[in-house]
């Protein structure tokens, strides 16, 4: 919601659960630099992709290729244990869909954003660049979103090495903070209470490399279109059999293809590990210092004249983070394992957001400023009505600034037992976690003028509290989040072919708001819930497995949502908060079932899967706009919503060919009637509101996604490949009534190639959007009367549609050196 270019983003406070969620896939260890997947010693459930099937870079003298040899079936360590420990089970015992991306696939994208690999290889994932920045996309999976944009209803949790990295203040995810070169595996796990709070649609689980799983060194540099220059360096080493070290450094500069859209990325990740006799301990740490421009959506009339257009600038954010995690695993007996984590994370974000303003000259007396209309006084920080220093005819705007400083810490512990039960294989885990974060949020608004390039120039005049419901005076807020959880899960082999998994988690959360300028934002909210899980798998044949499961999860309202939940006192989403009424927690109930299988053929390993899901949210929370007040809105429980669909995938992996193709159908709908405000043409003609009727589709969720990719080894040294993505049409955000024209479907094709010059040197290149298709990944509506169309002589805008344009055709080339 809000004007194009208005991110109105809140700074985020960090919160972590100390819990890795999912299941762990693992296979036998590989040679150095193969980035193999060992089980991470973290106290919770993880999902890790199997090791890549790729070989070390061949020299020109490499013998002719041979057909794939049969490989042992991957094993799963349902809870963290060392590879080969008693009680490990294979992948077919997981009663849910498994979507894993390995390091080779991540590297093949040539991207410093893990979201690109997830979109390419996970059937249900779709990316939208709502902010207009490629380092800050929305990841949508099965109709649930993990987004850096405050005000977006979040539905996915994101974990890095067992620490939840959704920001505490608004549950957003800063994808730019994640060091891609250091990622050992990325997995999306569906709804499971083991993930703790706020994982309605599941979790994105990122496991990082260490010196035990990666040895050697690599330098990777790439450059190309739109001023892109990026580089990464990583190094890992085992020191005797007990110690290991690892480090990764990444940096990038990108001018962007749109005006005022340059970004700089700088981040580091390191790990020191020690292990002996099955016990393992790690200290890992990271820092990032990024400066990002997010030009956001832009009126379609401006895009029709120039694809790189922007609307209201500046739109920037500066993100900094530093964290340290301690993990330990002790194998007390052959069947008992104890694990624990402790973590501390500091986060700081500063944003600037240029926007139109509701400040305007007063009709009387002359020479003063009003707010909202020409009779309501606009006050300054000193409580005195503001004088009007602007020349007649000036187009007024404002620069909204926010700052968030947060500190998060947490601890967790877990005990795992693999003793046989009634003579059958069994694995049970008991655990507990505590996480807390303290955040300080401040916001201010400076008046200024808007030039014909939509750049807002500040005047040094700051708005104070106006005393009206639409006040955007300064905000200073302290928040405290406390999350506690206890859980128990068990996987029992009824027979060699049939296994059942059951258990649950009890979550207790407390969210406290302390207004630093008054009392309106004060609040103390508590939420408790037990979430169960039950499921089973059955091996129909050695190559075909059926699975089915039921699970529940809950999402606690964030401080942002609690601070802006009063329809009588709407907020300027999402920078200025005004009151603290209560909201109910969201509860999601999910069922899913499917078939999956693998088969070793002479030409390689063939894999396939097909499944369906239905997830229903109760007391869902949405950000709702206020009719006639552009950019203002509030958060509210809106009843039930449902997301259901089908996913199918097939893949072939051999030394010569890597191929995958998938189809995903996602049907996301409202289940209850509701009336909401909008800037859509229908709403404007109907007093600013539209009716939502049961069965209406949720906007910004395309129903169909088709993906395919192939890489072929022409010789042992030369590989060529390409991938394609087709996404169906979707309703604009603001068209919850489903009556306007849809955002069109789009298709995009990419090509890539690599050549192994020597054993240690590889050259590569890629072309993104080969056919230079001009398409948009996100659409919404804006107030056509807020600003004139300077590109059309200052006449009013006629079309209320606003789009986030995708990057045109781009060329990149790079070199990768290994040691």
PAPAMI-360273 format. One record per residue (C-alpha): residue in three letters; x, y, z. Coordinates in steps of 0.05 Angstrom, whole numbers, plus 5000, padded with zeros to 4 digits. Last residue first. Layout:
  resn     u     v     w
   ALA     X     Y     Z
...
//
This chain:
  resn     u     v     w
   UNK  5879  4543  4902
   UNK  5818  4563  4861
   UNK  5810  4620  4812
   UNK  5743  4642  4784
   UNK  5737  4692  4727
   UNK  5678  4735  4706
   UNK  5633  4760  4651
   UNK  5565  4794  4653
   UNK  5515  4818  4602
   UNK  5446  4848  4618
   UNK  5380  4850  4582
   UNK  5330  4895  4619
   UNK  5320  4892  4695
   UNK  5248  4884  4718
   UNK  5201  4943  4727
   UNK  5163  4952  4793
   UNK  5097  4980  4770
   UNK  5046  5034  4787
   UNK  4975  5036  4758
   UNK  4933  5098  4772
   UNK  4931  5119  4698
   UNK  4912  5192  4684
   UNK  4968  5230  4718
   UNK  4954  5305  4721
   UNK  4990  5353  4673
   UNK  5059  5378  4693
   UNK  5085  5381  4622
   UNK  5080  5307  4609
   UNK  5145  5284  4643
   UNK  5127  5328  4702
   UNK  5065  5287  4715
   UNK  5037  5326  4774
   UNK  5039  5299  4845
   UNK  4988  5271  4895
   UNK  4929  5272  4846
   UNK  4943  5204  4814
   UNK  4941  5170  4882
   UNK  4976  5104  4870
   UNK  4958  5033  4850
   UNK  4998  4968  4854
   UNK  5039  4923  4810
   UNK  5097  4875  4820
   UNK  5143  4833  4776
   UNK  5142  4880  4716
   UNK  5160  4864  4644
   UNK  5203  4890  4588
   UNK  5233  4829  4553
   UNK  5304  4840  4531
   UNK  5306  4774  4493
   UNK  5365  4747  4532
   UNK  5338  4768  4600
   UNK  5404  4753  4634
   UNK  5466  4738  4593
   UNK  5521  4699  4627
   UNK  5596  4691  4627
   UNK  5650  4646  4655
   UNK  5725  4637  4658
   UNK  5754  4583  4703
   UNK  5825  4578  4729
   UNK  5854  4526  4776
   UNK  5856  4462  4735
   UNK  5868  4504  4674
   UNK  5824  4542  4624
   UNK  5759  4512  4651
   UNK  5708  4546  4608
   UNK  5639  4569  4632
   UNK  5574  4587  4598
   UNK  5508  4620  4616
   UNK  5441  4637  4583
   UNK  5378  4669  4612
   UNK  5306  4669  4588
   UNK  5248  4710  4617
   UNK  5173  4700  4610
   UNK  5119  4746  4635
   UNK  5046  4746  4654
   UNK  5009  4812  4653
   UNK  4990  4851  4717
   UNK  4915  4841  4717
   UNK  4861  4890  4693
   UNK  4814  4909  4750
   UNK  4756  4871  4783
   UNK  4790  4824  4831
   UNK  4760  4856  4895
   UNK  4828  4854  4928
   UNK  4852  4902  4874
   UNK  4897  4944  4918
   UNK  4958  4901  4903
   UNK  4950  4887  4829
   UNK  4922  4819  4810
   UNK  4968  4767  4779
   UNK  4986  4742  4710
   UNK  5026  4678  4701
   UNK  5101  4669  4713
   UNK  5146  4637  4662
   UNK  5219  4623  4677
   UNK  5274  4597  4631
   UNK  5344  4571  4643
   UNK  5406  4564  4601
   UNK  5469  4524  4594
   UNK  5538  4516  4565
   UNK  5598  4479  4593
   UNK  5669  4476  4567
   UNK  5728  4440  4601
   UNK  5707  4367  4599
   UNK  5676  4380  4532
   UNK  5606  4402  4511
   UNK  5585  4394  4583
   UNK  5511  4411  4582
   UNK  5472  4454  4632
   UNK  5396  4456  4631
   UNK  5341  4496  4664
   UNK  5266  4497  4668
   UNK  5214  4535  4708
   UNK  5138  4543  4703
   UNK  5099  4584  4754
   UNK  5023  4589  4755
   UNK  4974  4623  4803
   UNK  5012  4689  4810
   UNK  5006  4717  4882
   UNK  5010  4793  4882
   UNK  4936  4800  4900
   UNK  4897  4750  4943
   UNK  4842  4718  4901
   UNK  4770  4730  4919
   UNK  4735  4668  4946
   UNK  4696  4702  5002
   UNK  4679  4773  4981
   UNK  4725  4833  4988
   UNK  4688  4898  4978
   UNK  4723  4961  4951
   UNK  4732  5029  4983
   UNK  4751  5099  4961
   UNK  4682  5129  4951
   UNK  4661  5080  4897
   UNK  4690  5112  4834
   UNK  4758  5117  4868
   UNK  4751  5044  4891
   UNK  4736  5019  4821
   UNK  4795  5058  4792
   UNK  4842  5028  4844
   UNK  4867  5074  4900
   UNK  4843  5027  4954
   UNK  4805  5023  5019
   UNK  4780  4957  5048
   UNK  4713  4923  5059
   UNK  4714  4851  5084
   UNK  4680  4785  5072
   UNK  4715  4722  5095
   UNK  4753  4666  5060
   UNK  4804  4707  5022
   UNK  4842  4668  4969
   UNK  4911  4641  4948
   UNK  4914  4588  4893
   UNK  4985  4567  4878
   UNK  5002  4521  4820
   UNK  5075  4501  4812
   UNK  5110  4470  4753
   UNK  5181  4445  4750
   UNK  5239  4428  4703
   UNK  5310  4408  4718
   UNK  5371  4387  4678
   UNK  5445  4377  4693
   UNK  5479  4340  4637
   UNK  5548  4310  4623
   UNK  5572  4286  4691
   UNK  5500  4266  4708
   UNK  5440  4297  4741
   UNK  5368  4292  4715
   UNK  5311  4329  4748
   UNK  5235  4328  4750
   UNK  5188  4372  4791
   UNK  5114  4378  4806
   UNK  5079  4424  4856
   UNK  5004  4432  4870
   UNK  4964  4484  4906
   UNK  4930  4513  4966
   UNK  4931  4579  5003
   UNK  4873  4600  5047
   UNK  4853  4663  5084
   UNK  4813  4671  5148
   UNK  4790  4732  5187
   UNK  4817  4802  5174
   UNK  4858  4817  5236
   UNK  4879  4889  5227
   UNK  4940  4932  5211
   UNK  4931  5006  5196
   UNK  4934  5055  5139
   UNK  4960  5121  5113
   UNK  5000  5127  5048
   UNK  4947  5166  5011
   UNK  4891  5188  5058
   UNK  4826  5188  5019
   UNK  4806  5118  5039
   UNK  4851  5089  5093
   UNK  4896  5032  5073
   UNK  4896  4961  5104
   UNK  4959  4923  5124
   UNK  4937  4851  5134
   UNK  4936  4803  5193
   UNK  4905  4733  5188
   UNK  4858  4714  5244
   UNK  4860  4641  5220
   UNK  4907  4621  5163
   UNK  4890  4559  5122
   UNK  4943  4518  5086
   UNK  4928  4466  5033
   UNK  4982  4426  4999
   UNK  4995  4381  4939
   UNK  5053  4339  4916
   UNK  5092  4311  4858
   UNK  5165  4292  4859
   UNK  5218  4269  4810
   UNK  5291  4248  4808
   UNK  5334  4216  4753
   UNK  5407  4202  4768
   UNK  5450  4195  4706
   UNK  5452  4170  4634
   UNK  5458  4096  4653
   UNK  5400  4106  4701
   UNK  5396  4112  4776
   UNK  5325  4123  4799
   UNK  5295  4173  4848
   UNK  5226  4181  4877
   UNK  5173  4227  4905
   UNK  5099  4224  4919
   UNK  5054  4274  4954
   UNK  5016  4299  5014
   UNK  5004  4365  5049
   UNK  4961  4391  5105
   UNK  4972  4459  5137
   UNK  4940  4497  5195
   UNK  4962  4569  5204
   UNK  4947  4610  5266
   UNK  4955  4686  5267
   UNK  4960  4720  5335
   UNK  4904  4768  5355
   UNK  4917  4843  5355
   UNK  4914  4891  5413
   UNK  4909  4967  5409
   UNK  4974  5008  5412
   UNK  4971  5077  5382
   UNK  5005  5127  5335
   UNK  5062  5098  5295
   UNK  5100  5135  5241
   UNK  5146  5100  5191
   UNK  5105  5045  5160
   UNK  5058  5063  5137
   UNK  5036  5134  5155
   UNK  4993  5110  5211
   UNK  4917  5110  5220
   UNK  4884  5135  5284
   UNK  4811  5115  5279
   UNK  4831  5050  5244
   UNK  4875  5032  5305
   UNK  4927  4977  5293
   UNK  4991  5015  5282
   UNK  5037  5003  5342
   UNK  5015  4930  5346
   UNK  5033  4919  5273
   UNK  5102  4951  5280
   UNK  5115  4915  5346
   UNK  5102  4849  5309
   UNK  5039  4807  5317
   UNK  5056  4735  5336
   UNK  5053  4683  5281
   UNK  5030  4613  5297
   UNK  5044  4544  5267
   UNK  5005  4480  5255
   UNK  5021  4414  5222
   UNK  4990  4357  5183
   UNK  5029  4306  5142
   UNK  5030  4259  5083
   UNK  5085  4222  5046
   UNK  5089  4170  4990
   UNK  5155  4139  4968
   UNK  5177  4109  4901
   UNK  5244  4080  4881
   UNK  5250  4022  4930
   UNK  5175  4011  4921
   UNK  5115  4037  4959
   UNK  5160  4067  5013
   UNK  5110  4097  5062
   UNK  5119  4163  5099
   UNK  5081  4191  5158
   UNK  5058  4255  5190
   UNK  5037  4289  5254
   UNK  5054  4360  5279
   UNK  5025  4398  5337
   UNK  5028  4473  5355
   UNK  5017  4495  5427
   UNK  5002  4569  5437
   UNK  5016  4629  5481
   UNK  5015  4704  5466
   UNK  5030  4763  5512
   UNK  5023  4837  5498
   UNK  5047  4898  5538
   UNK  5033  4967  5509
   UNK  5055  5039  5509
   UNK  5047  5073  5442
   UNK  5002  5130  5465
   UNK  5042  5144  5528
   UNK  5089  5202  5510
   UNK  5156  5215  5476
   UNK  5194  5151  5493
   UNK  5135  5104  5482
   UNK  5151  5035  5511
   UNK  5124  4975  5473
   UNK  5129  4904  5502
   UNK  5120  4840  5463
   UNK  5116  4774  5502
   UNK  5117  4706  5470
   UNK  5104  4635  5494
   UNK  5110  4578  5444
   UNK  5094  4505  5458
   UNK  5121  4456  5406
   UNK  5095  4392  5378
   UNK  5105  4318  5366
   UNK  5096  4266  5313
   UNK  5133  4229  5258
   UNK  5112  4162  5229
   UNK  5152  4112  5188
   UNK  5130  4057  5141
   UNK  5176  4017  5095
   UNK  5223  3983  5144
   UNK  5164  3977  5192
   UNK  5135  4021  5246
   UNK  5197  4064  5242
   UNK  5187  4119  5294
   UNK  5205  4193  5286
   UNK  5195  4235  5349
   UNK  5189  4308  5365
   UNK  5188  4347  5431
   UNK  5188  4422  5439
   UNK  5196  4479  5488
   UNK  5195  4552  5467
   UNK  5206  4621  5496
   UNK  5205  4687  5458
   UNK  5217  4755  5489
   UNK  5211  4819  5447
   UNK  5226  4887  5477
   UNK  5209  4952  5443
   UNK  5233  5024  5453
   UNK  5198  5078  5413
   UNK  5214  5149  5390
   UNK  5166  5178  5339
   UNK  5167  5248  5309
   UNK  5103  5278  5281
   UNK  5064  5245  5225
   UNK  4994  5263  5250
   UNK  4936  5235  5210
   UNK  4889  5229  5270
   UNK  4898  5303  5287
   UNK  4939  5334  5342
   UNK  4992  5359  5293
   UNK  5052  5327  5327
   UNK  5115  5358  5298
   UNK  5138  5367  5227
   UNK  5211  5385  5213
   UNK  5235  5446  5174
   UNK  5307  5439  5149
   UNK  5285  5453  5078
   UNK  5297  5385  5046
   UNK  5301  5374  4971
   UNK  5255  5319  4946
   UNK  5276  5292  4878
   UNK  5217  5279  4831
   UNK  5257  5298  4769
   UNK  5213  5360  4761
   UNK  5233  5383  4830
   UNK  5198  5367  4895
   UNK  5203  5416  4953
   UNK  5217  5403  5026
   UNK  5188  5385  5094
   UNK  5228  5341  5141
   UNK  5194  5281  5175
   UNK  5222  5243  5235
   UNK  5226  5172  5259
   UNK  5261  5135  5316
   UNK  5262  5061  5335
   UNK  5301  5031  5392
   UNK  5301  4955  5395
   UNK  5314  4904  5450
   UNK  5314  4831  5430
   UNK  5302  4766  5466
   UNK  5308  4692  5452
   UNK  5298  4630  5496
   UNK  5300  4559  5471
   UNK  5281  4489  5494
   UNK  5291  4419  5469
   UNK  5272  4346  5470
   UNK  5287  4300  5411
   UNK  5266  4229  5396
   UNK  5293  4181  5344
   UNK  5266  4110  5335
   UNK  5287  4046  5299
   UNK  5244  3988  5321
   UNK  5254  3934  5375
   UNK  5200  3962  5419
   UNK  5236  4029  5416
   UNK  5309  4029  5392
   UNK  5353  4081  5423
   UNK  5366  4143  5380
   UNK  5363  4198  5433
   UNK  5371  4273  5421
   UNK  5378  4327  5475
   UNK  5371  4400  5457
   UNK  5391  4468  5484
   UNK  5379  4540  5464
   UNK  5405  4608  5479
   UNK  5388  4677  5453
   UNK  5411  4748  5441
   UNK  5387  4808  5401
   UNK  5409  4880  5401
   UNK  5373  4933  5361
   UNK  5383  5003  5334
   UNK  5331  5028  5285
   UNK  5331  5095  5251
   UNK  5278  5126  5207
   UNK  5276  5186  5161
   UNK  5216  5213  5122
   UNK  5236  5266  5071
   UNK  5176  5310  5054
   UNK  5142  5340  4993
   UNK  5116  5406  4970
   UNK  5106  5428  4898
   UNK  5122  5503  4897
   UNK  5067  5546  4866
   UNK  5079  5605  4912
   UNK  5148  5604  4943
   UNK  5160  5562  5006
   UNK  5173  5593  5074
   UNK  5104  5578  5102
   UNK  5104  5589  5177
   UNK  5094  5527  5220
   UNK  5044  5527  5278
   UNK  5082  5524  5344
   UNK  5089  5458  5382
   UNK  5165  5463  5386
   UNK  5175  5406  5337
   UNK  5134  5442  5285
   UNK  5059  5445  5278
   UNK  5014  5440  5217
   UNK  4948  5475  5229
   UNK  4883  5446  5200
   UNK  4850  5496  5152
   UNK  4880  5481  5083
   UNK  4871  5406  5089
   UNK  4913  5347  5114
   UNK  4965  5392  5145
   UNK  4968  5468  5146
   UNK  5025  5517  5136
   UNK  5024  5591  5150
   UNK  5036  5653  5107
   UNK  4963  5670  5096
   UNK  4912  5665  5152
   UNK  4875  5634  5122
   UNK  4876  5586  5062
   UNK  4934  5550  5095
   UNK  4992  5529  5050
   UNK  5001  5454  5045
   UNK  5027  5394  5085
   UNK  4997  5328  5061
   UNK  5064  5308  5034
   UNK  5092  5273  4973
   UNK  5150  5227  4988
   UNK  5225  5221  4996
   UNK  5246  5162  5040
   UNK  5312  5162  5077
   UNK  5330  5101  5118
   UNK  5380  5084  5173
   UNK  5390  5013  5198
   UNK  5430  4984  5255
   UNK  5434  4912  5279
   UNK  5472  4878  5335
   UNK  5471  4803  5343
   UNK  5488  4757  5402
   UNK  5484  4681  5400
   UNK  5486  4620  5444
   UNK  5476  4549  5420
   UNK  5470  4480  5451
   UNK  5473  4406  5435
   UNK  5469  4340  5472
   UNK  5472  4273  5437
   UNK  5451  4206  5467
   UNK  5453  4140  5429
   UNK  5528  4123  5425
   UNK  5537  4159  5491
   UNK  5552  4231  5511
   UNK  5559  4255  5439
   UNK  5571  4329  5453
   UNK  5552  4384  5405
   UNK  5568  4458  5412
   UNK  5550  4523  5379
   UNK  5572  4595  5394
   UNK  5546  4651  5349
   UNK  5573  4721  5338
   UNK  5538  4778  5302
   UNK  5550  4846  5269
   UNK  5501  4883  5225
   UNK  5497  4947  5186
   UNK  5444  4970  5137
   UNK  5441  5038  5103
   UNK  5375  5051  5067
   UNK  5356  5095  5009
   UNK  5296  5123  4973
   UNK  5313  5195  4957
   UNK  5272  5206  4913
   UNK  5199  5209  4893
   UNK  5183  5170  4829
   UNK  5235  5134  4787
   UNK  5245  5123  4712
   UNK  5292  5071  4684
   UNK  5242  5045  4632
   UNK  5233  5115  4603
   UNK  5171  5142  4568
   UNK  5123  5085  4581
   UNK  5154  5078  4649
   UNK  5131  5148  4668
   UNK  5059  5132  4649
   UNK  5063  5066  4687
   UNK  5073  5103  4752
   UNK  5135  5078  4789
   UNK  5147  5022  4840
   UNK  5207  5021  4886
   UNK  5269  5065  4876
   UNK  5307  5024  4928
   UNK  5377  5050  4937
   UNK  5423  5009  4982
   UNK  5484  5022  5025
   UNK  5512  4959  5058
   UNK  5558  4947  5118
   UNK  5559  4873  5138
   UNK  5592  4834  5194
   UNK  5596  4760  5211
   UNK  5615  4710  5264
   UNK  5623  4636  5276
   UNK  5649  4601  5338
   UNK  5643  4526  5333
   UNK  5646  4464  5377
   UNK  5645  4390  5358
   UNK  5643  4324  5396
   UNK  5647  4258  5357
   UNK  5715  4238  5386
   UNK  5745  4308  5376
   UNK  5722  4372  5343
   UNK  5742  4445  5340
   UNK  5715  4498  5293
   UNK  5731  4571  5277
   UNK  5682  4605  5229
   UNK  5681  4670  5189
   UNK  5633  4713  5149
   UNK  5645  4781  5117
   UNK  5601  4833  5081
   UNK  5605  4894  5037
   UNK  5550  4912  4987
   UNK  5543  4979  4951
   UNK  5480  5002  4914
   UNK  5463  5052  4859
   UNK  5389  5065  4843
   UNK  5383  5140  4832
   UNK  5355  5133  4762
   UNK  5341  5062  4740
   UNK  5386  5009  4710
   UNK  5424  4999  4775
   UNK  5493  5028  4789
   UNK  5516  4963  4821
   UNK  5576  4956  4868
   UNK  5593  4890  4901
   UNK  5634  4861  4958
   UNK  5643  4793  4990
   UNK  5691  4763  5041
   UNK  5690  4691  5064
   UNK  5728  4657  5121
   UNK  5739  4586  5147
   UNK  5780  4554  5202
   UNK  5789  4482  5225
   UNK  5817  4447  5286
   UNK  5816  4374  5308
   UNK  5846  4329  5255
   UNK  5907  4371  5240
   UNK  5889  4443  5221
   UNK  5834  4437  5170
   UNK  5831  4496  5123
   UNK  5780  4541  5089
   UNK  5786  4603  5046
   UNK  5736  4646  5011
   UNK  5740  4707  4966
   UNK  5684  4744  4932
   UNK  5678  4798  4879
   UNK  5628  4844  4846
   UNK  5627  4899  4795
   UNK  5561  4917  4763
   UNK  5563  4984  4727
   UNK  5496  4975  4693
   UNK  5521  4916  4652
   UNK  5582  4875  4669
   UNK  5631  4852  4721
   UNK  5653  4789  4757
   UNK  5707  4767  4805
   UNK  5714  4701  4842
   UNK  5773  4682  4887
   UNK  5775  4612  4916
   UNK  5815  4578  4971
   UNK  5822  4507  4997
   UNK  5782  4466  5046
   UNK  5707  4467  5056
   UNK  5666  4421  5102
   UNK  5713  4418  5161
   UNK  5735  4490  5153
   UNK  5664  4516  5158
   UNK  5608  4531  5109
   UNK  5541  4561  5126
   UNK  5473  4529  5132
   UNK  5413  4570  5108
   UNK  5342  4548  5125
   UNK  5285  4585  5091
   UNK  5225  4569  5134
   UNK  5153  4547  5128
   UNK  5087  4578  5107
   UNK  5067  4602  5175
   UNK  5137  4607  5203
   UNK  5122  4663  5253
   UNK  5145  4629  5316
   UNK  5183  4564  5325
   UNK  5214  4525  5268
   UNK  5198  4459  5301
   UNK  5124  4475  5290
   UNK  5130  4453  5217
   UNK  5101  4488  5156
   UNK  5145  4474  5095
   UNK  5221  4472  5092
   UNK  5259  4514  5041
   UNK  5331  4495  5038
   UNK  5396  4532  5025
   UNK  5462  4496  5029
   UNK  5535  4510  5044
   UNK  5527  4586  5042
   UNK  5593  4623  5050
   UNK  5594  4652  4979
   UNK  5524  4680  4991
   UNK  5541  4725  5050
   UNK  5471  4744  5078
   UNK  5462  4817  5097
   UNK  5431  4837  5030
   UNK  5372  4790  5043
   UNK  5347  4836  5098
   UNK  5286  4798  5123
   UNK  5225  4832  5155
   UNK  5192  4809  5219
   UNK  5170  4881  5234
   UNK  5208  4902  5296
   UNK  5242  4835  5309
   UNK  5279  4829  5244
   UNK  5277  4760  5214
   UNK  5346  4730  5224
   UNK  5329  4666  5263
   UNK  5394  4635  5286
   UNK  5407  4561  5271
   UNK  5464  4572  5222
   UNK  5424  4625  5186
   UNK  5349  4618  5194
   UNK  5293  4653  5155
   UNK  5220  4649  5177
   UNK  5165  4655  5125
   UNK  5096  4688  5130
   UNK  5106  4763  5131
   UNK  5048  4810  5115
   UNK  5085  4867  5081
   UNK  5083  4931  5122
   UNK  5158  4937  5127
   UNK  5192  4917  5062
   UNK  5252  4869  5069
   UNK  5206  4811  5050
   UNK  5194  4738  5067
   UNK  5126  4722  5036
   UNK  5073  4667  5038
   UNK  5032  4650  4976
   UNK  5064  4582  4966
   UNK  5133  4613  4970
   UNK  5142  4688  4958
   UNK  5212  4716  4966
   UNK  5209  4793  4963
   UNK  5273  4821  4936
   UNK  5326  4864  4970
   UNK  5392  4855  4932
   UNK  5358  4865  4865
   UNK  5332  4934  4887
   UNK  5265  4961  4861
   UNK  5234  4957  4930
   UNK  5178  4912  4906
   UNK  5227  4869  4868
   UNK  5185  4806  4864
   UNK  5212  4736  4867
   UNK  5172  4670  4861
   UNK  5185  4605  4897
   UNK  5139  4545  4890
   UNK  5183  4502  4845
   UNK  5250  4512  4881
   UNK  5310  4513  4833
   UNK  5310  4580  4798
   UNK  5275  4621  4851
   UNK  5318  4593  4906
   UNK  5381  4607  4867
   UNK  5361  4680  4856
   UNK  5342  4689  4929
   UNK  5413  4671  4950
   UNK  5435  4740  4925
   UNK  5508  4749  4905
   UNK  5491  4721  4837
   UNK  5531  4680  4787
   UNK  5471  4633  4782
   UNK  5517  4572  4775
   UNK  5548  4586  4843
   UNK  5482  4573  4879
   UNK  5471  4509  4839
   UNK  5541  4485  4857
   UNK  5531  4503  4930
   UNK  5468  4459  4937
   UNK  5394  4480  4935
   UNK  5343  4439  4974
   UNK  5268  4433  4970
   UNK  5238  4375  5010
   UNK  5162  4366  5013
   UNK  5136  4336  5077
   UNK  5132  4271  5116
   UNK  5208  4261  5117
   UNK  5225  4186  5121
   UNK  5242  4180  5047
   UNK  5306  4221  5057
   UNK  5340  4164  5093
   UNK  5346  4153  5167
   UNK  5402  4162  5218
   UNK  5391  4124  5283
   UNK  5464  4108  5297
   UNK  5514  4160  5275
   UNK  5540  4155  5204
   UNK  5550  4230  5195
   UNK  5555  4267  5262
   UNK  5488  4284  5293
   UNK  5441  4342  5285
   UNK  5369  4321  5286
   UNK  5332  4286  5230
   UNK  5398  4263  5202
   UNK  5378  4243  5133
   UNK  5415  4194  5089
   UNK  5424  4202  5014
   UNK  5418  4138  4973
   UNK  5486  4110  4953
   UNK  5509  4130  4884
   UNK  5507  4087  4821
   UNK  5563  4108  4775
   UNK  5548  4163  4726
   UNK  5571  4149  4656
   UNK  5643  4162  4638
   UNK  5677  4224  4613
   UNK  5740  4220  4571
   UNK  5805  4227  4608
   UNK  5826  4296  4636
   UNK  5888  4322  4599
   UNK  5858  4392  4591
   UNK  5853  4396  4666
   UNK  5788  4380  4702
   UNK  5755  4425  4755
   UNK  5737  4380  4812
   UNK  5674  4338  4800
   UNK  5602  4359  4804
   UNK  5551  4315  4839
   UNK  5537  4368  4892
   UNK  5531  4344  4964
   UNK  5459  4331  4987
   UNK  5422  4394  5008
   UNK  5416  4410  5082
   UNK  5353  4415  5123
   UNK  5360  4428  5197
   UNK  5325  4410  5262
   UNK  5354  4438  5325
   UNK  5414  4448  5368
   UNK  5468  4462  5317
   UNK  5527  4417  5301
   UNK  5517  4419  5226
   UNK  5513  4352  5191
   UNK  5562  4346  5134
   UNK  5547  4371  5064
   UNK  5606  4373  5017
   UNK  5637  4437  4990
   UNK  5677  4398  4939
   UNK  5737  4440  4957
   UNK  5773  4382  4990
   UNK  5747  4312  4974
   UNK  5677  4290  4991
   UNK  5644  4263  5054
   UNK  5589  4211  5048
   UNK  5518  4237  5043
   UNK  5474  4284  5082
   UNK  5404  4311  5084
   UNK  5386  4345  5149
   UNK  5315  4360  5170
   UNK  5279  4424  5184
   UNK  5292  4481  5232
   UNK  5355  4509  5264
   UNK  5339  4539  5331
   UNK  5374  4594  5369
   UNK  5309  4631  5364
   UNK  5335  4697  5339
   UNK  5308  4767  5339
   UNK  5336  4827  5304
   UNK  5306  4896  5304
   UNK  5285  4925  5238
   UNK  5282  4994  5213
   UNK  5216  5012  5187
   UNK  5203  5022  5115
   UNK  5161  5077  5088
   UNK  5175  5043  5022
   UNK  5142  5099  4986
   UNK  5168  5100  4915
   UNK  5099  5089  4888
   UNK  5050  5115  4940
   UNK  5022  5072  4995
   UNK  5000  5000  5000
//
